[in-house]
């Protein structure tokens, strides 16, 4: 599986994550805040393509 890492969780980074995930990429994200701030985006995308 192809993987892309994204630093940041702003509007552009989140959209990049959505597009990459939809294209079949495994997406890894990080930001400078607590990891629970990414929970909404993770819930939206799902945990994996399985």
Secondary structure by P-SEA (a helix, b strand, c coil): cbbbbbccccaaaaaaaaaaaaaccbbbbbcccccccaaaaaaaaccccc
